[in-house]
């Protein structure tokens, strides 16, 4: 596969990201699940990404200290999944 073809696919994916809220939600959920791993991923779910700030809904408040402890590692993993400029902070709601 040529780089031109890969680049064209990326442009299409970004356009879909901007235009389709369901595509954004699926992408965020997939990135979260990949970054957090099976056990932790079910503790919270992404609800919004605005200006680099990923807002997460906690499934149970008991998870807050665990997620706060893992926050730097989770942020690093999310940045690896989506790009450092896409997610710059995580907020637990």
C-alpha positions in Angstrom: 0.0 0.0 0.0 1.4 3.4 -0.9 1.8 6.3 1.5 -0.5 8.4 -0.7 -3.3 5.8 -0.2 -2.7 5.7 3.6 -2.8 9.5 3.7 -6.0 9.6 1.8 -7.6 7.1 4.2 -6.4 9.2 7.1 -7.9 12.4 5.7 -11.2 10.5 5.3 -11.1 9.3 8.9 -10.4 12.8 10.2 -13.3 14.2 8.1 -15.6 11.5 9.6 -14.3 12.3 13.1 -15.2 16.0 12.7 -18.6 15.3 11.0 -20.0 12.2 12.7 -20.6 12.2 16.5 -21.2 8.5 16.5 -17.8 7.9 14.8 -16.2 10.1 17.4 -17.8 8.2 20.2 -16.8 4.8 18.8 -13.2 6.0 18.2 -13.0 7.4 21.8 -14.4 4.2 23.3 -12.0 2.0 21.3 -9.0 4.2 22.2 -10.1 4.1 25.9 -10.5 0.4 26.0 -7.2 -0.2 24.3 -5.4 2.3 26.6 -7.0 1.2 29.8 -7.1 -2.6 29.3 -9.9 -5.0 30.0 -10.2 -4.7 33.8 -10.0 -0.9 34.0 -11.9 0.0 30.9 -15.2 -0.9 32.4 -14.7 1.5 35.3 -15.4 4.6 33.2 -16.6 5.6 29.8 -15.7 8.6 27.6 -18.4 11.2 27.4 -16.7 14.2 25.6 -13.5 15.4 24.2 -13.2 19.2 24.1 -10.1 21.3 23.6 -7.8 18.4 24.4 -9.7 17.5 27.6 -11.2 14.0 27.7 -14.2 13.9 30.1 -14.9 10.5 31.5 -18.0 9.2 33.4 -17.2 7.0 36.3 -19.3 3.8 36.5 -18.8 3.8 40.3 -17.2 6.6 42.5 -15.2 3.8 44.2 -13.0 3.7 41.0 -11.9 7.4 41.3 -8.8 6.8 43.5 -7.7 4.0 41.3 -8.1 6.0 38.1 -6.5 9.0 39.6 -3.5 6.8 40.6 -3.3 5.5 37.0 -4.1 8.9 35.3 -0.6 9.6 34.0 -0.2 6.1 32.5 -3.7 6.3 31.0 -3.1 9.7 29.5 0.2 8.4 28.0 -1.6 5.4 26.5 -4.4 7.5 25.1 -1.9 9.9 23.6 -0.2 6.9 21.9 -3.6 5.8 20.6 -5.0 9.2 19.4 -2.0 11.6 19.4 -0.5 13.8 22.1 -2.2 16.9 20.7 -5.6 15.2 20.7 -5.8 14.3 24.4 -3.9 16.5 26.8 -5.8 15.9 30.0 -8.4 13.5 31.6 -11.2 14.7 33.8 -13.2 12.2 35.9 -16.9 13.0 36.3 
